[in-house]
Amino acid sequence: MKYPIGLQSFEDIRKSKFLYVDKTDMIYNLTRDGKYYFLSRPRRFGKSLLVSTLEAYFSGKKELFTGLAIDSLEKEWASYPVLHLDLNSQKYDDTQKLEAILDWNISRWEELYGCYEQETTLSLRFSGVIERAYKKTGKQVVILVDEYDKPLLQAIGNNELQSDYRGLLKSVYGALKSQDRYIRFALLTGVTKFGKVSVFSDLNNLQDLSMDEEYQALCGVTQDELETIFAEPIKQLATKYKLSVEEALCRLKERYDGYHFVENGIGIYNPFSLLNTFKRLQFGSYWFETGTPTYLVELLKQDNYRLPNLTKEVSTADVLNCIDTASNNPIPVLYQSGYLTIKSFDEEFGEYRLGFPNKEVEEGFTRFLLPYYTGLRNPETPFSMGEFVRDLRSGRPEDFMQRMATLFADTDYKIVGNSELYFQNAFYLIAKMMGFYTKVERTTSNGRMDLTIETNDYVYIVEFKLDGSADVALQQIDEKGYAQPFAMDKRQLFKIGVNFSLEKRCIDKWLIA
């Protein structure tokens, strides 16, 4: 089985006999159900392959679809002029970069369909190309825009540049509406959907597929597709890890499944991670190896976001489905980017509860955020998570607390900012990381943090105070009966009282009993 890792050309995949998860029945329905579409999906989810498949289909390349579902559905196989605009490959750090790539694409189309001197702007030139392509071929035009939002995402935090990009893209995409009579089909894809005063304000004819139940599996891999198409590599994976097939399926589900794009919808697997897992026969964090955008951290910090709330968020479809560039709310961006997904839906109030889709995202995002909220950077330093966990597994609470105190003391002043928020966010991430290797339970309320950590041989109950007293924290463990659940436990138990000084921005004292 040949896995198309990194391949986004449908034609190359089919001609070179790479694996292709057949979505062409949905593509066929899509081209007949409507005319203008938008689809938001996380990166590495197959959006570019979808666009490439549509380009081959509308170009009438019937031979590429032999044996696929659409082969028995389509009877005409007409060829249309296709205008494919891909904004994914450029770095957009100024307006000229965006203008240049738009000019390059329009110039290529003008070589095919001609141009007029009077068309002096990018929007006029694009409109003119659409009209002339129709008149020259006698066929309506197909317009495919891949990663339409790349310039806007790269400019998050730069309001002036955002405004320039919005204005430019809005005028160019406006041709989709003004030249409607010449257009057969149009699809815009991206990671996020910018709305309100953004590029979509005039494109009210776009049908948004992002939370459409019928097309929820248009990108990604379903459970049925996984078990049917990948049966052989699943067996190979199970053999390597000495698992049963059922156990291998459970581990795949835990790591890579869990994306839900509609209420009560089916779970969708990340295709990029699956393909890499089967290619290498190794469970890994492949999605995060390709990089996580720093704009997510900027949004979280601009909003003074409390990270413990990540798995408690409740939102509505209106918020999740549209990003307002005037708002600092990071939740719709995190959702549309694939770091949070729908966990449940309250039909009475129309509210979605969000959370991490799977273990790969939860671990990867936590690791990614650590350097931005703590001093943990180099995994070889004595402050790596491995050292924290080894202290706990070996029954060394004093070493653990000394390491923790040094970590907070060495954190850059710029990272700290609001001391209470910094402490809660930093400790949330540290506890989260330890939870991947040990059993960790946390409760938070009113500036207080309680922590219980369990290893095979030890139990640690930690009580935190902010601008309080380590003695009082230790005393509270006994008064509140926090150790009672472990009364019959044979493991050694340590009680730790800790005080974090908001003024000093550090742990100033701890006691161990």
C-alpha positions as CSV (number, residue, x, y, z in Angstrom):
1,M,0.0,0.0,0.0
2,K,1.5,3.3,-1.1
3,Y,0.6,6.2,1.3
4,P,0.3,9.7,-0.3
5,I,2.0,11.6,2.5
6,G,2.6,15.1,1.5
7,L,0.9,14.6,-1.9
8,Q,-1.9,17.0,-2.8
9,S,-2.3,16.3,-6.5
10,F,-5.2,14.0,-7.3
11,E,-3.7,13.3,-10.7
12,D,-0.3,12.2,-9.3
13,I,-2.0,10.0,-6.6
14,R,-4.1,8.2,-9.2
15,K,-1.5,7.8,-11.9
16,S,1.1,6.6,-9.4
17,K,-1.4,4.3,-7.8
18,F,-1.2,5.8,-4.3
19,L,-3.9,5.1,-1.8
20,Y,-7.0,7.3,-2.3
21,V,-9.9,7.4,0.2
22,D,-12.9,7.7,-2.1
23,K,-14.9,10.8,-1.5
24,T,-16.2,11.2,-5.0
25,D,-19.8,10.3,-4.3
26,M,-20.0,13.4,-2.0
27,I,-18.1,15.5,-4.6
28,Y,-20.7,14.5,-7.2
29,N,-23.6,15.5,-5.0
30,L,-21.8,18.7,-4.0
31,T,-21.5,19.8,-7.7
32,R,-25.2,19.3,-8.2
33,D,-26.6,20.5,-4.9
34,G,-25.4,24.1,-5.2
35,K,-23.0,26.5,-6.8
36,Y,-21.0,28.5,-4.3
37,Y,-19.3,26.8,-1.3
38,F,-17.0,27.5,1.6
39,L,-15.3,24.8,3.7
40,S,-13.2,25.2,6.9
41,R,-11.1,22.4,8.1
42,P,-7.9,22.1,10.2
43,R,-4.5,22.0,8.4
44,R,-3.4,18.7,7.0
45,F,-7.0,17.5,6.7
46,G,-7.1,17.0,2.9
47,K,-8.5,20.4,1.8
48,S,-5.9,20.8,-1.0
49,L,-6.5,17.2,-2.2
50,L,-10.2,18.0,-2.3
51,V,-9.6,21.1,-4.5
52,S,-7.2,19.1,-6.7
53,T,-9.9,16.4,-7.1
54,L,-12.5,18.9,-8.1
55,E,-10.1,20.5,-10.6
56,A,-9.5,17.1,-12.3
57,Y,-13.3,16.4,-12.3
58,F,-14.2,19.7,-13.9
59,S,-11.4,19.3,-16.4
60,G,-13.1,16.2,-17.6
61,K,-10.3,13.8,-16.8
62,K,-12.5,10.7,-16.7
63,E,-9.6,8.3,-16.8
64,L,-8.4,9.4,-13.4
65,F,-11.7,8.4,-11.8
66,T,-12.0,4.8,-13.1
67,G,-13.2,2.5,-10.4
68,L,-14.2,5.3,-8.0
69,A,-17.8,6.0,-6.9
70,I,-18.3,8.9,-9.3
71,D,-17.4,6.7,-12.3
72,S,-20.8,5.2,-12.3
73,L,-22.6,8.4,-11.3
74,E,-21.3,10.9,-13.9
75,K,-22.5,10.4,-17.5
76,E,-21.3,13.6,-19.3
77,W,-17.7,14.3,-18.2
78,A,-17.8,17.8,-19.6
79,S,-14.6,20.0,-19.4
80,Y,-14.8,23.5,-17.9
81,P,-12.3,26.3,-17.7
82,V,-10.8,26.0,-14.2
83,L,-9.2,29.0,-12.3
84,H,-7.3,27.5,-9.4
85,L,-5.9,30.0,-6.9
86,D,-3.6,28.5,-4.2
87,L,-2.5,30.9,-1.4
88,N,-0.9,28.3,0.8
89,S,2.8,28.5,-0.3
90,Q,3.6,32.2,0.3
91,K,4.7,34.1,3.4
92,Y,2.6,37.2,3.6
93,D,4.5,39.8,5.7
94,D,3.4,42.8,3.6
95,T,0.7,43.7,1.1
96,Q,3.1,43.5,-1.8
97,K,3.5,39.8,-1.3
98,L,-0.2,39.2,-1.6
99,E,-0.5,41.5,-4.6
100,A,2.3,39.7,-6.3
101,I,0.9,36.2,-6.0
102,L,-2.6,37.4,-7.1
103,D,-1.0,39.2,-10.1
104,W,1.0,36.1,-11.0
105,N,-2.1,33.9,-11.1
106,I,-4.2,36.4,-13.0
107,S,-1.4,36.9,-15.5
108,R,-1.3,33.2,-16.2
109,W,-5.0,33.1,-16.8
110,E,-4.8,36.2,-19.0
111,E,-2.3,34.3,-21.2
112,L,-5.0,31.8,-21.9
113,Y,-8.0,34.0,-22.1
114,G,-6.7,37.5,-23.0
115,C,-6.8,40.9,-21.2
116,Y,-7.9,44.5,-21.7
117,E,-5.7,47.6,-21.0
118,Q,-8.7,49.2,-19.2
119,E,-8.6,46.5,-16.5
120,T,-6.1,48.3,-14.2
121,T,-6.9,46.7,-10.9
122,L,-6.7,43.1,-9.7
123,S,-10.4,42.8,-9.2
124,L,-11.2,44.1,-12.7
125,R,-8.6,41.8,-14.2
126,F,-10.1,38.8,-12.4
127,S,-13.6,39.7,-13.4
128,G,-12.4,40.1,-17.0
129,V,-10.7,36.7,-17.0
130,I,-13.9,35.0,-15.8
131,E,-16.0,36.6,-18.6
132,R,-13.5,35.9,-21.4
133,A,-13.0,32.3,-20.2
134,Y,-16.7,31.7,-20.6
135,K,-16.9,33.5,-24.0
136,K,-13.8,31.7,-25.4
137,T,-14.8,28.2,-24.3
138,G,-18.6,28.4,-24.2
139,K,-18.5,26.8,-20.8
140,Q,-19.1,28.4,-17.4
141,V,-16.0,28.9,-15.2
142,V,-15.0,26.8,-12.2
143,I,-13.2,28.8,-9.4
144,L,-11.2,27.0,-6.7
145,V,-9.5,28.9,-4.0
146,D,-7.2,26.9,-1.6
147,E,-6.3,28.4,1.8
148,Y,-8.0,31.7,1.1
149,D,-7.3,32.8,4.7
150,K,-3.5,32.3,4.8
151,P,-2.7,36.0,4.5
152,L,-5.2,36.9,7.2
153,L,-3.9,34.3,9.6
154,Q,-0.3,35.5,9.2
155,A,-1.4,39.0,10.0
156,I,-3.2,38.3,13.2
157,G,-2.1,40.9,15.7
158,N,-1.3,43.5,13.0
159,N,-4.6,45.3,12.6
160,E,-3.3,47.6,9.8
161,L,-2.0,44.7,7.7
162,Q,-5.2,42.7,8.4
163,S,-7.3,45.7,7.1
164,D,-5.2,45.9,3.9
165,Y,-5.5,42.2,3.3
166,R,-9.2,42.2,3.9
167,G,-9.8,45.1,1.5
168,L,-7.7,43.5,-1.3
169,L,-9.2,40.0,-0.9
170,K,-12.7,41.3,-0.6
171,S,-12.4,43.2,-3.9
172,V,-11.0,40.2,-5.7
173,Y,-13.4,37.6,-4.3
174,G,-16.2,40.0,-5.1
175,A,-16.0,38.8,-8.7
176,L,-17.7,35.6,-7.5
177,K,-20.9,37.6,-7.1
178,S,-20.6,40.2,-9.9
179,Q,-19.8,37.5,-12.5
180,D,-22.4,35.0,-11.4
181,R,-23.8,34.3,-14.8
182,Y,-20.4,33.1,-16.0
183,I,-19.7,30.8,-13.1
184,R,-20.5,27.0,-12.9
185,F,-19.0,26.2,-9.5
186,A,-16.9,27.9,-6.8
187,L,-15.2,26.6,-3.6
188,L,-13.1,28.5,-1.1
189,T,-11.3,26.5,1.5
190,G,-9.4,27.6,4.6
191,V,-8.6,26.9,8.2
192,T,-10.8,29.7,9.5
193,K,-13.8,31.6,8.4
194,F,-13.4,35.4,8.9
195,G,-16.7,37.2,8.9
196,K,-18.4,40.5,10.0
197,V,-16.4,43.2,8.3
198,S,-14.1,40.7,6.5
199,V,-13.9,39.2,3.1
200,F,-17.2,37.3,3.4
201,S,-19.4,40.3,4.1
202,D,-20.4,40.6,0.4
203,L,-20.3,36.9,-0.4
204,N,-23.7,36.0,1.1
205,N,-24.2,33.5,-1.7
206,L,-21.6,31.1,-0.2
207,Q,-23.0,27.9,1.3
208,D,-20.9,27.0,4.3
209,L,-20.1,23.3,4.5
210,S,-18.1,23.6,7.7
211,M,-20.9,22.4,10.0
212,D,-23.0,20.6,7.4
213,E,-24.0,17.2,8.5
214,E,-24.2,15.7,4.9
215,Y,-20.6,16.7,4.2
216,Q,-19.0,16.3,7.6
217,A,-16.8,13.5,6.3
218,L,-15.8,15.2,3.0
219,C,-12.3,15.6,4.5
220,G,-10.8,13.1,7.0
221,V,-11.3,9.4,7.6
222,T,-14.3,7.8,9.2
223,Q,-14.3,4.8,11.5
224,D,-15.8,2.6,8.7
225,E,-13.2,3.9,6.2
226,L,-10.5,3.1,8.7
227,E,-11.5,-0.4,9.4
228,T,-12.3,-1.2,5.7
229,I,-9.5,0.5,3.8
230,F,-6.7,0.1,6.4
231,A,-7.4,-3.4,7.7
232,E,-4.0,-4.8,6.6
233,P,-1.8,-2.0,8.1
234,I,-3.9,-2.1,11.3
235,K,-3.0,-5.8,11.6
236,Q,0.7,-5.0,11.0
237,L,0.6,-2.3,13.7
238,A,-1.0,-4.7,16.1
239,T,1.6,-7.3,15.5
240,K,4.5,-4.8,16.0
241,Y,3.1,-3.6,19.3
242,K,1.9,-7.0,20.4
243,L,-1.7,-5.9,20.5
244,S,-4.9,-7.4,19.3
245,V,-6.6,-5.8,16.4
246,E,-9.2,-4.4,18.7
247,E,-6.6,-2.9,21.0
248,A,-4.8,-1.4,18.0
249,L,-8.1,0.2,16.9
250,C,-8.6,1.6,20.4
251,R,-5.2,3.2,20.5
252,L,-5.7,4.7,17.0
253,K,-9.0,6.1,18.1
254,E,-7.6,7.5,21.3
255,R,-4.7,9.3,19.5
256,Y,-6.2,10.4,16.2
257,D,-10.0,10.3,16.2
258,G,-12.4,12.6,17.9
259,Y,-13.0,15.5,15.5
260,H,-16.7,16.4,15.4
261,F,-17.8,19.1,13.0
262,V,-21.6,19.0,13.7
263,E,-23.7,18.3,16.7
264,N,-24.1,14.6,17.4
265,G,-21.9,14.0,14.4
266,I,-19.6,11.0,13.6
267,G,-16.0,11.1,14.7
268,I,-13.4,12.0,12.1
269,Y,-9.8,10.8,12.1
270,N,-6.9,13.1,11.2
271,P,-5.8,11.6,7.8
272,F,-2.2,13.0,8.0
273,S,-1.6,11.3,11.3
274,L,-3.1,8.0,10.2
275,L,-1.1,7.8,7.0
276,N,2.1,8.5,8.9
277,T,1.3,5.9,11.6
278,F,0.7,3.2,9.0
279,K,3.6,4.2,6.8
280,R,6.1,4.1,9.8
281,L,4.1,1.5,11.8
282,Q,4.6,3.7,14.8
283,F,2.3,5.8,17.0
284,G,3.5,9.4,17.0
285,S,2.5,13.1,17.1
286,Y,2.7,13.6,13.4
287,W,0.3,16.5,13.1
288,F,2.4,18.6,15.4
289,E,5.7,17.8,13.7
290,T,4.5,19.9,10.8
291,G,4.3,23.0,13.1
292,T,1.7,24.9,15.1
293,P,1.1,28.6,14.2
294,T,2.3,31.1,16.8
295,Y,-0.8,33.3,16.2
296,L,-2.7,30.9,18.5
297,V,-0.5,31.9,21.4
298,E,-0.8,35.6,20.5
299,L,-4.6,35.3,20.7
300,L,-4.6,33.5,24.0
301,K,-2.3,36.1,25.5
302,Q,-4.1,39.0,24.1
303,D,-7.3,37.7,25.7
304,N,-5.6,37.0,29.0
305,Y,-7.0,33.5,28.6
306,R,-7.0,31.1,31.6
307,L,-5.8,27.8,30.1
308,P,-7.7,25.6,32.6
309,N,-10.8,26.8,30.8
310,L,-9.8,25.1,27.6
311,T,-11.8,21.9,28.3
312,K,-14.7,23.8,29.9
313,E,-15.6,26.0,27.0
314,V,-19.2,26.3,26.0
315,S,-20.1,28.2,22.8
316,T,-22.8,28.6,20.1
317,A,-22.7,27.8,16.4
318,D,-22.7,31.5,15.5
319,V,-19.5,32.0,17.5
320,L,-17.7,28.8,16.4
321,N,-18.6,29.3,12.7
322,C,-17.3,32.8,12.2
323,I,-14.2,34.8,13.3
324,D,-14.6,38.5,13.9
325,T,-11.3,40.2,13.3
326,A,-12.2,42.9,15.7
327,S,-12.4,40.4,18.6
328,N,-9.6,38.8,20.6
329,N,-11.7,35.7,21.5
330,P,-9.4,32.7,20.8
331,I,-12.1,30.0,21.0
332,P,-13.5,30.1,17.4
333,V,-9.9,30.1,16.1
334,L,-8.9,27.2,18.3
335,Y,-12.0,25.3,17.2
336,Q,-11.7,25.9,13.5
337,S,-7.9,25.2,13.6
338,G,-8.6,21.8,15.1
339,Y,-7.2,22.2,18.6
340,L,-10.7,22.1,20.1
341,T,-13.7,20.2,18.8
342,I,-17.3,19.5,19.7
343,K,-17.7,17.1,22.6
344,S,-21.5,17.4,23.2
345,F,-24.5,19.6,22.3
346,D,-27.2,21.0,24.4
347,E,-30.2,21.1,22.0
348,E,-32.3,23.2,24.4
349,F,-29.9,26.1,24.6
350,G,-28.1,25.5,21.3
351,E,-24.8,25.3,23.1
352,Y,-21.7,23.2,22.2
353,R,-19.3,21.9,24.9
354,L,-15.7,21.9,23.5
355,G,-12.6,19.9,24.4
356,F,-9.4,18.4,22.9
357,P,-10.3,16.0,20.0
358,N,-7.7,13.4,21.0
359,K,-4.6,12.6,22.8
360,E,-2.3,13.7,20.0
361,V,-3.7,17.2,20.1
362,E,-3.9,17.4,23.8
363,E,-0.3,16.4,24.3
364,G,1.0,18.3,21.4
365,F,-0.7,21.6,22.2
366,T,0.4,21.3,25.9
367,R,4.0,20.8,24.8
368,F,3.7,23.7,22.3
369,L,2.4,26.1,24.9
370,L,4.9,25.3,27.6
371,P,7.8,27.6,26.4
372,Y,5.4,30.5,26.1
373,Y,4.1,30.3,29.7
374,T,7.0,28.8,31.6
375,G,10.8,28.6,31.5
376,L,10.7,25.0,30.1
377,R,12.4,25.2,26.7
378,N,15.2,22.8,26.2
379,P,14.2,19.1,26.9
380,E,17.8,18.4,27.9
381,T,17.6,20.9,30.9
382,P,17.1,19.6,34.4
383,F,13.7,21.2,34.2
384,S,12.4,18.9,31.5
385,M,9.2,17.1,32.3
386,G,11.1,13.8,32.5
387,E,13.0,15.1,35.5
388,F,9.8,16.2,37.3
389,V,8.2,12.8,36.7
390,R,11.3,10.8,37.7
391,D,11.4,12.7,41.0
392,L,7.8,11.7,41.7
393,R,8.2,8.1,40.7
394,S,11.3,7.8,42.9
395,G,9.6,9.4,46.0
396,R,11.7,12.6,46.0
397,P,9.2,15.3,46.8
398,E,11.9,17.7,48.0
399,D,13.7,17.5,44.7
400,F,10.5,17.9,42.9
401,M,9.6,21.1,44.8
402,Q,13.1,22.5,44.5
403,R,12.9,22.0,40.7
404,M,9.5,23.6,40.6
405,A,10.6,26.6,42.6
406,T,13.7,27.1,40.4
407,L,11.5,26.9,37.3
408,F,9.2,29.7,38.5
409,A,12.1,31.8,39.8
410,D,13.9,31.6,36.4
411,T,10.9,32.5,34.2
412,D,11.3,35.6,32.1
413,Y,9.5,38.7,33.5
414,K,7.8,39.2,30.1
415,I,6.2,35.7,30.4
416,V,4.9,36.3,33.9
417,G,2.8,39.5,33.3
418,N,-0.3,39.1,35.6
419,S,1.2,37.0,38.4
420,E,-1.9,35.1,39.4
421,L,-2.9,34.3,35.7
422,Y,0.7,33.3,35.0
423,F,0.8,30.9,38.0
424,Q,-2.5,29.3,37.1
425,N,-1.6,28.9,33.4
426,A,1.9,27.7,34.0
427,F,0.9,25.2,36.7
428,Y,-2.0,24.0,34.6
429,L,0.5,23.1,31.8
430,I,2.9,21.5,34.1
431,A,0.2,19.4,35.7
432,K,-1.2,18.6,32.3
433,M,2.2,17.3,31.2
434,M,2.7,15.3,34.3
435,G,-0.7,13.8,33.7
436,F,0.5,12.2,30.5
437,Y,2.9,10.0,32.6
438,T,1.2,9.9,36.0
439,K,-2.4,10.1,37.3
440,V,-3.1,13.7,38.1
441,E,-6.3,15.3,39.4
442,R,-6.7,19.0,39.8
443,T,-9.4,21.3,41.3
444,T,-9.3,25.1,41.1
445,S,-11.4,27.7,42.7
446,N,-11.0,31.3,44.0
447,G,-7.2,31.4,43.4
448,R,-6.7,28.1,45.1
449,M,-5.1,25.1,43.4
450,D,-5.2,21.5,44.8
451,L,-3.3,18.7,43.1
452,T,-3.2,15.0,43.6
453,I,-0.5,13.0,41.8
454,E,-0.4,9.2,41.9
455,T,2.4,6.9,40.7
456,N,2.8,3.2,41.2
457,D,4.5,3.6,44.5
458,Y,3.6,7.1,45.8
459,V,0.7,9.5,46.3
460,Y,1.3,13.2,46.5
461,I,-1.4,15.7,47.8
462,V,-0.4,19.3,47.1
463,E,-2.3,22.3,48.4
464,F,-1.4,25.7,46.9
465,K,-2.0,29.2,48.3
466,L,-1.6,32.5,46.5
467,D,-0.2,35.1,48.9
468,G,-1.0,32.8,51.8
469,S,1.0,30.4,53.9
470,A,2.6,27.1,53.3
471,D,1.8,26.1,56.9
472,V,-1.9,26.9,56.4
473,A,-1.9,25.0,53.1
474,L,-0.4,21.9,54.7
475,Q,-2.9,22.2,57.6
476,Q,-5.8,22.4,55.2
477,I,-4.9,19.0,53.7
478,D,-5.7,17.5,57.1
479,E,-8.6,19.6,57.9
480,K,-10.4,19.0,54.6
481,G,-9.6,15.3,54.7
482,Y,-7.9,15.2,51.3
483,A,-5.9,12.1,52.3
484,Q,-8.9,10.1,53.4
485,P,-9.5,8.4,50.0
486,F,-6.0,6.9,50.4
487,A,-6.3,5.6,54.0
488,M,-6.2,2.0,52.9
489,D,-3.7,2.5,50.1
490,K,-0.4,0.7,50.5
491,R,1.5,3.4,48.6
492,Q,3.6,6.0,50.6
493,L,1.7,9.3,50.9
494,F,3.3,12.8,50.9
495,K,1.5,16.0,51.8
496,I,2.9,19.2,50.4
497,G,1.8,22.8,51.3
498,V,3.0,25.5,48.9
499,N,2.7,29.3,48.8
500,F,3.1,31.3,45.7
501,S,4.0,35.0,46.2
502,L,2.2,37.2,43.7
503,E,4.6,40.1,44.6
504,K,7.8,38.1,44.2
505,R,6.3,36.1,41.3
506,C,7.6,32.8,42.6
507,I,7.1,30.0,45.0
508,D,8.5,31.4,48.3
509,K,7.9,28.5,50.7
510,W,6.8,24.9,50.8
511,L,6.4,22.2,53.6
512,I,6.4,18.4,53.2
513,A,4.8,16.0,55.6
